[in-house]
Amino acid sequence: MGIREGLQWYYQLCGVRGVAAVASFRLCGRPGELTITPPGSDYPVHLRLDTSDFCAYKDVLISQEKQYDAGAANHSPKTIVDAGAHIGMASILFARKYPAAKIIAIEPEPKNFEALVRNTSTYRTIIPLQAALWKEDGEVTLGRSDAHPKGAFQVVESGGERVRAITMDTVMRETGINSIDLLKVDIEGAEKEVFEACGTWIRKVQVIAIELHDRMKPGCRSVVEAAAEGFRSDQRGEITFFVR
C-alpha cells in the first residue's frame, strides 16, 4: 500500500485524527498510539501505531468483516471464552452484544496482553488471562506469525518469548466456569494441538467460532472437525462455526 492509499485508509477508519497521528509517527516516531472511541460505544480503545491493532479494530468493531454470531436460534451466551484475544476487540464486541455474559479473554504475548488489559478495563464482565491455550499446562515459546508480522504470534519450538501455557480444563477451573456457550478461537495454528487433546471439555461447549490455519499448519481443519463430531458446521468468510 502506497503512502497516499495508506493515509486514505486511516482517514476512512479514524478521520483526520488518524491521518495526523500516522503522519506524525512516520515523520518523528510519535505518538505511539491513537485513542479513539468506536461508533456506538461509551469507552475508547487504544491502538498502537505501526501494528495490526488498526486492522483488528476495523475488522471486528467497524466493518465487522469478522463476525462471531453463529446465527443459532435463541443463542444468548452466558459464558464466552475468547482464545487469542489479541488487544480485546472481539471481547469488547461480545461485552457490548451480550452484557450479561462472563467473558474470558486469553492472550499470551506480553505487549498484546498489556493492550488487552487497557482496552477492556472498563468492561467488568471481561476477565483477561495471560497464557497460551495449549494441549498441556506448562510453558511454550512464541514467534511472530506470518498471518500478520506486526501483531500476530504463534507457538514455535525456538521462539524469543517464553509464556505460560494452559489447557482449556485449567482455564475453566481457574475462572470458575463449568460450561462454554461460545468459544472463539484464533490461535495461529495451535488449534491443532489444542483440539487433538481436547478430552472431555469439548462436551461442555455449545458453539465454536474458529479461524483455521491450515496454510500455516496443515491438518488444523481435519483435527477440529474430528473433535467437533456431532456439531453442524458452517463457513462464513474466515470463520468456521461449529454449533451443537
C-alpha positions in Angstrom: 0.0 0.0 0.0 1.4 3.4 -1.0 1.6 6.4 1.2 -1.5 8.1 -0.3 -3.6 4.9 -0.2 -2.4 4.3 3.4 -3.5 7.8 4.5 -6.8 7.3 2.8 -7.3 4.0 4.6 -6.6 5.7 8.0 -8.9 8.6 7.2 -11.8 6.3 6.4 -11.1 4.4 9.6 -10.2 7.2 12.1 -10.8 10.5 10.4 -8.4 13.5 10.4 -7.0 12.5 13.8 -6.0 9.1 12.4 -4.2 10.7 9.4 -2.5 13.2 11.6 -1.3 10.6 14.1 0.1 8.3 11.3 1.8 11.2 9.5 3.4 12.4 12.7 4.5 8.8 13.6 6.1 8.3 10.2 7.9 11.7 10.4 9.1 11.7 14.0 8.2 8.4 15.6 5.4 9.7 17.8 2.7 9.4 19.1 3.0 5.7 19.7 -0.8 5.2 19.8 -4.1 6.6 18.9 -7.0 6.7 21.4 -10.4 6.5 19.7 -14.0 5.7 20.7 -15.7 3.2 18.4 -19.1 4.2 17.0 -21.9 3.3 19.4 -19.5 2.8 22.4 -19.1 4.8 25.5 -15.5 3.8 26.0 -12.3 4.4 24.0 -9.8 1.9 22.7 -6.1 2.4 22.4 -4.5 1.4 19.1 -0.7 1.2 18.7 0.7 2.8 15.6 2.6 0.5 13.1 0.9 -2.7 14.4 -2.0 -4.8 13.4 -4.2 -3.1 16.0 -5.9 -0.9 13.4 -6.7 -4.0 11.2 -8.3 -5.7 14.2 -10.3 -2.6 15.1 -11.5 -2.3 11.6 -12.3 -6.0 11.0 -14.2 -6.5 14.3 -15.7 -3.2 15.5 -16.0 -1.1 12.4 -16.6 -3.1 9.2 -17.5 -6.3 11.1 -15.8 -8.4 8.4 -15.1 -10.9 11.2 -18.5 -12.0 12.6 -18.8 -14.3 15.5 -22.6 -14.7 15.6 -23.4 -18.3 14.8 -27.0 -17.4 13.9 -28.3 -20.1 16.2 -31.9 -19.6 17.4 -32.2 -18.1 20.9 -28.4 -18.2 21.4 -27.6 -15.8 24.2 -24.3 -16.9 25.7 -23.7 -16.5 29.4 -20.1 -17.8 29.2 -17.7 -16.8 26.5 -14.0 -17.8 26.0 -12.0 -15.6 23.6 -8.9 -17.6 22.9 -6.3 -15.5 21.0 -7.9 -12.3 22.3 -5.1 -10.0 20.9 -5.9 -6.5 22.1 -9.5 -7.2 23.0 -11.6 -6.2 20.0 -13.7 -9.3 19.9 -14.1 -9.4 23.7 -15.4 -5.8 23.5 -17.8 -6.8 20.8 -19.1 -9.7 22.9 -19.4 -7.4 26.0 -21.5 -4.9 24.1 -23.7 -7.5 22.5 -24.0 -9.8 25.5 -23.8 -7.6 28.6 -24.8 -10.4 30.9 -22.1 -12.8 29.7 -18.9 -13.6 31.5 -16.0 -13.3 29.0 -12.6 -14.9 29.5 -10.1 -13.2 27.2 -6.9 -15.3 26.7 -3.8 -13.7 25.2 -0.2 -14.9 25.7 2.0 -12.2 24.2 3.0 -9.6 26.9 2.6 -6.4 24.9 -0.6 -7.5 23.3 -1.9 -8.6 26.7 -1.0 -5.1 28.2 -3.0 -3.5 25.4 -5.9 -6.0 26.0 -6.0 -5.1 29.7 -6.1 -1.3 28.9 -8.8 -1.7 26.3 -11.1 -3.9 28.4 -10.5 -2.3 31.8 -13.9 -0.5 31.7 -15.8 -3.8 31.0 -16.4 -5.6 34.3 -17.6 -8.7 32.5 -14.2 -9.3 30.7 -11.6 -11.3 32.6 -8.1 -11.1 30.9 -5.9 -14.1 31.3 -2.3 -14.1 30.1 -1.5 -17.5 28.7 -1.3 -19.5 25.5 -4.1 -22.1 25.1 -2.3 -25.4 24.6 -2.5 -29.2 24.8 -0.9 -29.3 28.3 -0.1 -27.0 31.2 3.5 -25.6 31.3 5.4 -23.2 29.0 5.7 -22.6 25.3 7.7 -20.1 23.2 6.2 -17.5 20.9 7.5 -16.3 17.5 6.0 -13.9 15.0 3.2 -15.3 12.8 3.2 -14.9 9.0 -0.5 -14.1 9.3 0.4 -10.6 10.4 4.0 -9.9 11.3 3.1 -6.7 13.2 0.9 -8.2 15.9 0.2 -11.9 15.5 2.3 -14.5 17.3 2.3 -18.3 17.2 3.7 -21.1 19.3 7.1 -22.2 17.8 9.9 -24.5 19.0 12.5 -21.8 19.4 10.8 -18.5 19.9 12.1 -15.4 21.6 9.4 -15.2 24.3 8.5 -17.8 26.9 5.0 -17.7 28.1 2.6 -19.7 30.3 0.7 -22.5 28.5 -2.6 -23.8 29.9 -5.3 -26.3 28.8 -9.0 -25.5 28.5 -9.7 -27.5 31.6 -7.3 -25.3 33.5 -8.9 -22.1 32.1 -12.3 -23.3 33.2 -11.1 -24.3 36.7 -9.2 -21.1 37.3 -12.1 -18.8 36.1 -14.9 -20.8 37.7 -16.9 -21.7 34.7 -18.5 -25.1 34.1 -19.5 -24.7 30.5 -18.8 -22.5 27.5 -21.7 -21.2 25.5 -19.4 -19.5 22.9 -15.8 -20.4 22.2 -14.0 -18.0 19.8 -10.6 -19.3 18.7 -7.8 -17.6 16.7 -4.6 -19.0 17.9 -2.4 -19.1 14.8 -2.3 -22.9 14.2 -2.2 -24.1 17.8 -5.8 -25.2 17.4 -4.3 -28.4 16.0 -2.6 -29.4 19.3 -5.5 -28.0 21.5 -8.2 -30.0 19.7 -6.1 -33.1 19.4 -6.0 -33.2 23.1 -9.4 -31.7 23.9 -10.6 -34.7 26.0 -14.0 -34.1 27.6 -14.1 -30.3 27.8 -15.5 -30.0 24.3 -18.7 -31.7 25.5 -19.2 -28.6 27.6 -19.1 -26.2 24.6 -22.2 -25.2 22.6 -20.8 -23.0 19.8 -17.3 -22.7 18.4 -16.2 -19.8 16.1 -12.7 -20.5 14.9 -10.2 -19.3 12.4 -8.4 -22.4 11.0 -4.8 -22.1 9.9 -4.1 -24.9 7.6 -2.0 -22.6 5.5 0.4 -22.3 8.4 0.0 -25.8 9.9 -1.6 -28.5 7.7 -4.2 -30.6 9.3 -5.8 -28.0 11.5 -9.3 -28.3 9.9 -9.4 -32.1 9.9 -8.4 -32.2 13.6 -11.0 -29.7 14.7 -13.7 -31.3 12.6 -12.9 -34.7 14.2 -13.1 -33.2 17.7 -16.3 -31.4 16.9 -18.2 -34.6 15.8 -21.9 -34.1 16.4 -21.7 -30.4 15.7 -23.1 -28.9 12.5 -20.6 -26.7 10.7 -20.9 -23.5 8.6 -18.3 -21.4 6.9 -18.6 -17.6 6.8 -15.7 -15.8 5.5 -12.6 -16.6 7.6 -14.7 -18.0 10.4 -15.8 -21.6 10.7 -18.7 -22.2 13.0 -19.5 -25.5 14.8 -22.9 -25.5 16.5 -24.1 -28.3 18.8 
